[in-house]
Amino acid sequence: MAEQGRKASLGARIGAFWPTARKTLRQIGTTRLIVTAIFLVLGLMFARYSWNIMLARDAERALYDVRALLAAPHVETDQRIVMVTFNEETLRLTGRRSPLDRAMLANALVQLDKMKPKAIGIDILIDQPTPEDQILIDGFRTMKTPTYLGLATNKSNPAFMTYDQEVFLRDFQKQTAPGNVHFTSIRLEADQDGVMRSWPGQPADLPPLMANSLTQGYPEYRSHQGSIRYRLPVNYERPVFDKLPVELIANPDLLEAFRPQIEGRYVLIGGNIPDVDQFTTPASRMKDPQTGRVGETTIGLEIHATLLGQMLDGFMFKPIPQWGLWLIAIGVVLLGALTAMGNLRLWKLALLLIVQAGAVVALPFFWQFHGIDTQGLPVFGWLLGWIFSFSAVGTAARGIGSEQRNFAQSALGKYLPGDIAKDIMKNPERLQLHGEKREIYALFSDLEGFTKLSHQIEPEMVAFLLNKYLDVLSETVLQHGGTIDKFVGDAIVAFWGAPISRPDDCERAVRCAVAMYEAGEQFRREAPEGVPPIGVTRVGVHFGEAIVGNFGGEGRIQYTALGDSMNTASRLEGANKYLKTKTLVSDTVVERSTLKTFRPVGRITVSGRSTPMEVFEPVLDYSETAVQQFTDIFRRFDTGDESALADFEALAEQNPEDKALRNLIERLREVGPGGYSALDK
């Protein structure tokens, strides 16, 4: 009887609730109800999957990077690990940049072996022959210390390692027998935004990662792909890992001096060279305490050292289970909905919002500080999910009978700035448009006669040649640290100085201009059989102000530079045709360059600029003496010394193929001392 009474009571409550619910649903309306349900689902998706959603993913990564950096332990220099590096000073001493000097590496390995480290890892790919190979092989054969040589395979990294390179590397390692040299994987794998946050995957066809190889233990890390625990120095004058120049280690006279820093430690050998094997880490978002710059990178060797240190510490972040993430996401959406339905007074609502916001902010930091992996934790998604839920339910509750209001935009507009709310509603992928005035080195290149050539060959061959040409020259620009602005047919527009500027931007731009011409010549020589002769590549470089930033509209956005400096670089490129030069730079570039290999080729005016400017041809293969001699003759002529022209004539006779010099002589005769040539382009 009691059981029947409870069932009757429950049925009565449901019966009493149903008319109220039906009335509420009718007042909301079918359309509004569907929209509300959709937004609740969207909120749930944001609260669970924001790491997989554009824009939200960027916010999640940024928030995680802040957490990871603030929770990173501050430590003294790790006495278990030491790095031996090839740096810029090493390259200057050896006169070798790529491949690195293997004789220096061999000498260092021999000395290290005598210092008795625990193990040695080499983050250098021996993927092509050099004259010093036998020296290195002989050094490897004597190694008693377990030594692990970096391996990359064509299968796991086809864009970086060709099959022939892999074959060479494997054959090289075989020749090191009976030395104690084994392969190790040096594969690092950044996130889609290029930031190293996680342990790299370790394919079965690769040997263990360097950290695993060096320790010959910790099997649990063989398949580990959790977050990397970066460490920060207690004092930035004492870094987390010692870095010793390889040339000092290779010096036998210093063996005993360095023995205490090597003996019993794990030694990692690799490059410490700007723009080579550099990785962005969570710390790159913050201002570097030493340089004061944002976006500083970390060498790959130090990433391997960090992984090794984490392994030696036996530290793994504890992952949050999938069901836990779903439970939190559902709770966040329900919390937003219940808050909206609470009909609280303003001060109570404000207090509740503060408490909830504090919990959302504090909980991820608490977990991160206590060793729980918050990478993948959708904190920004919680905020969006809560807002979607709160807005959807709140609008539905208060919007009964108000069908004319735009539900989602109105709800978002109450808790986000109006322009952001509109962007999220209309186009979540839309980027902010902005620009800033910067001083840049602008470069403009063009391939002579390509338009005419394109009418003489098949369209398929035109596409093949153009793609190959732009690929080669683009790679040249990127290798020299330039920003590619745009392609205009076969022309390439690039600049240095934005979005970041470097002290050697001028030298990079000049060397790139010369390298682009040389790459163009190589392209001409390698043209397929049957293709008519291809023209030369001409390049112009100018320094000046420009407006740099994202420009465009709703349909298209481009990061580009606008201004007179870009136009002038284009005019200089065109002036090459008249001056018989291949590469021209303006006097503004020469004034800022530390290079001493520019020869003057007169003064010119170009379209759009009424003021004459002095232009120079970079001749990097000339000696400074030859350039100075050329410049002195030009200055003498400029001051009215008539014998200077005879000296130029003598130089022209000695260099009959120097068309630019012959052209300069003709122009000097025409314009006289201090004069200039007016060009149409």
Sequence and secondary structure as in RCSB ss.txt:
>XXXX:A:sequence
MAEQGRKASLGARIGAFWPTARKTLRQIGTTRLIVTAIFLVLGLMFARYSWNIMLARDAERALYDVRALLAAPHV
ETDQRIVMVTFNEETLRLTGRRSPLDRAMLANALVQLDKMKPKAIGIDILIDQPTPEDQILIDGFRTMKTPTYLG
LATNKSNPAFMTYDQEVFLRDFQKQTAPGNVHFTSIRLEADQDGVMRSWPGQPADLPPLMANSLTQGYPEYRSHQ
GSIRYRLPVNYERPVFDKLPVELIANPDLLEAFRPQIEGRYVLIGGNIPDVDQFTTPASRMKDPQTGRVGETTIG
LEIHATLLGQMLDGFMFKPIPQWGLWLIAIGVVLLGALTAMGNLRLWKLALLLIVQAGAVVALPFFWQFHGIDTQ
GLPVFGWLLGWIFSFSAVGTAARGIGSEQRNFAQSALGKYLPGDIAKDIMKNPERLQLHGEKREIYALFSDLEGF
TKLSHQIEPEMVAFLLNKYLDVLSETVLQHGGTIDKFVGDAIVAFWGAPISRPDDCERAVRCAVAMYEAGEQFRR
EAPEGVPPIGVTRVGVHFGEAIVGNFGGEGRIQYTALGDSMNTASRLEGANKYLKTKTLVSDTVVERSTLKTFRP
VGRITVSGRSTPMEVFEPVLDYSETAVQQFTDIFRRFDTGDESALADFEALAEQNPEDKALRNLIERLREVGPGG
YSALDK
>XXXX:A:secstr
 HHHHHHHHHHHHHHHHHHHHHHHHHHH HHHHHHHHHHHHHHHHHHHHGGGSTTHHHHHHHHHHHHHHHHS EE
   TTEEEEEE HHHHHHHT  SS  HHHHHHHHHHHHHH  SEEEE     S  TTHHHHHHHHHT  S EEEE
E  TTT TTT  HHHHHHHHHHHHTTTTSSEEEEE      TTSB  B     TTS  BHHHHHHT  GGGSS  
SB    EESBTTB SSEEEEHHHHT GGGHHHHHHHHTTSEEEEEE  TTSSEEB GGGGSB TTT  BS  EEH
HHHHHHHHHHHHHT   B   HHHHHHHHHHHHHHHHHHHHT   HHHHHHHHHHHHHHHHHHHHHHHHTTB  T
T  HHHHHHHHHHHHHHHHHHHH TT TTS HHHHHHHHHS HHHHHHHHH TT    EEEEEEEEEEEEEETTH
HHHHTTS HHHHHHHHHHHHHHHHHHHHHTT EEEEEETTEEEEEESSSS  TTHHHHHHHHHHHHHHHHHHHHH
T  TT      EEEEEEEEEEEEEEEE SS EEEEEESHHHHHHHHHHHHHHHHT SEEEEHHHHHH     EEE
EEEEEETTEEEEEEEEEE TTS HHHHHHHHHHHHHHHTT THHHHHHHHHHHH TT HHHHHHHHHHHHH TT 
 EE   
